Structure formats: C-alpha cells, structure tokens
C-alpha cells in the first residue's frame, strides 16, 4: 500500500514538473513571438526557463506528500538539512573563496575548473532523500539548507533560496520518476546531476548570461562531475556511515540495512 502511495506521489510530482515546465516554455514562446514581441527568442534562455519551471512544478507537487511525513522524519530531515546548511556556508566562506584565485588566474576557463568543487552544494538534495526515502525530501532539504546558509550570511544573499529550490526541485524529479523506489548509486548520481543542472540554469539567469557558450558548457560538465562525486558518492557514503552507528534505525535506510544483515 505504501509503495503504491509513493508511486502515485512520484507520478503526481513528475506531472506537476512537466505541466509547469511546459507552461513556462509556452509563455516565453508567446512573449517572443510576433512582430511586436518585447523580448527575443533564445534557445538557451528557453532551456533555462523550462528547467526552472520543472523544478517549481516539482516543488508545488511535493506539498501534499510532505504533509504525510511522520514527526520523526520531519525532525530528522530538518536537522540534517540544517547541518548541511552550515556546511554550505562554511564551504562558501573558505574553499570557494580560495578557488577565486583559480578563477581570476585563468580567465574564462578558470570558472570551469572552480566548478569541479561545486558539487557539495547539492548534498542536502541527495543525503536526506537517501535516508528518509519520502516524496518531497530533495526539494525540502535543499531549500532548508539554503535558508540556513542565507541566515548565516552567505555572500549570495537570498538568491541561494532560488538556487536551493531549483536544485532540489530537479533532483526531486529524478526520485519521482523512479516512483521513490530507486535509491541505488546510479539514481543518486542522476539526481545530483539534475541538481547541478539546476544550479547552472540559475547562475546563467542571474550572472553568466554573457559568457561564451563553450565556457558555459564546460561549467555544466564540471558541475555534473563534481555533483556525482561530492553529492552522489559522498552522500551515499555519509549515510551509510551514519546508518552503521544505529542512529538511523528508525528510518527507511536503517530498516533496509537491518533487513540486509
């Protein structure tokens, strides 16, 4: 019964993503059509807006599912996301600042090299869903982590909330398409890659719209690679280490681990 409910939630969340994504694309197309159009059509912009729409739709579709979480799941997810939010803030304050030297020293391509370390910022959208295995976990955890990092004084201010929403929303779509039944390493890597795409479209919309296409492509590739390692692989490893201590025995991951022993 529960598996059927999770599958229905996955179908609903994915449907919301598709509907809002297509609606966003349609609005952009109509606005850019005709002789009196007040904006011009751009393929990359269309992709960016559609991706943002899909993420927003997944977040909207997750609302009902979040209400069905147990109190324990909600508290655990909030605590984990909060801790990761502190990590986000610290990562930006230390490692990311140091990597600015690389960006400045190698004009253009330095951004892509720096983005090989971007993947940690998707950790909440992978670690928390892998542990609680509930619809809405990716988007909720990533947004909470973004809120915490913003409150601590992230240099990017409230824009991190938009990044958190889009990153978590696109990762959520991957879990939803699997009916919230697939949590193997490949799925975690695909979800982290989707989050990487989310970060890329937001950064393009806010800051990188004037960069050369080849630089933008290299940045996306670098983020996907980093996401696979610093969120997908690392997230699975951290969750496994926590589960081994017994603190996650009441979670979906902990129960699965005990059954496999």
Secondary structure, 3 states (H helix, E strand, C coil): CHHHHHHHHHHHHHHHHHHHHHHHHHHHHHHCCCCCCCCCCCHHHHHHHHHHHHHHHHHHHHHHHHCCCCHHHHHHHHHHHHHHHHHHHHHHHCHHHHHHHHHHHCCCHHHHHHHHHHHHHHCHHHHHHHHHCCCCHHHHHHHHHHHHHHHCCCCCCCHHHHHHHHHHHHHHHHHHHCCCCCCCHHHHHHHHHHHHHHHHHHHHHHHHCCCCHHHHHHHHHHHHHHHHHHHHHHHHHHHHHHHHHCCCCCCHHHHHHHHHC
